[in-house]
Amino acid sequence: MPRPPLLAGEERTARVLTEPHPPEKFRVNGVLFNIPEFYEAFPEIRPGDALYREVEERPVIW
């Protein structure tokens, strides 16, 4: 099944405000950035990489 085209402008804003799910790019990557085990599993991800989040920026829940 082909992916739908990227949304822009007012349509994107409307979807963010009304859809129960976050935009696609945040559904997986946004969660993984916050898990320490992610960086253990992928030690090649370093500061400056698109998939890297500084330790101070990662939320701590427990």
Secondary structure, 3 states (H helix, E strand, C coil): CCCCCCCCHHHHHHHHHHCCCCCHHHHCHHHHCCCHHHHHHCCCCCCCCCCCCCHHHCCCCC
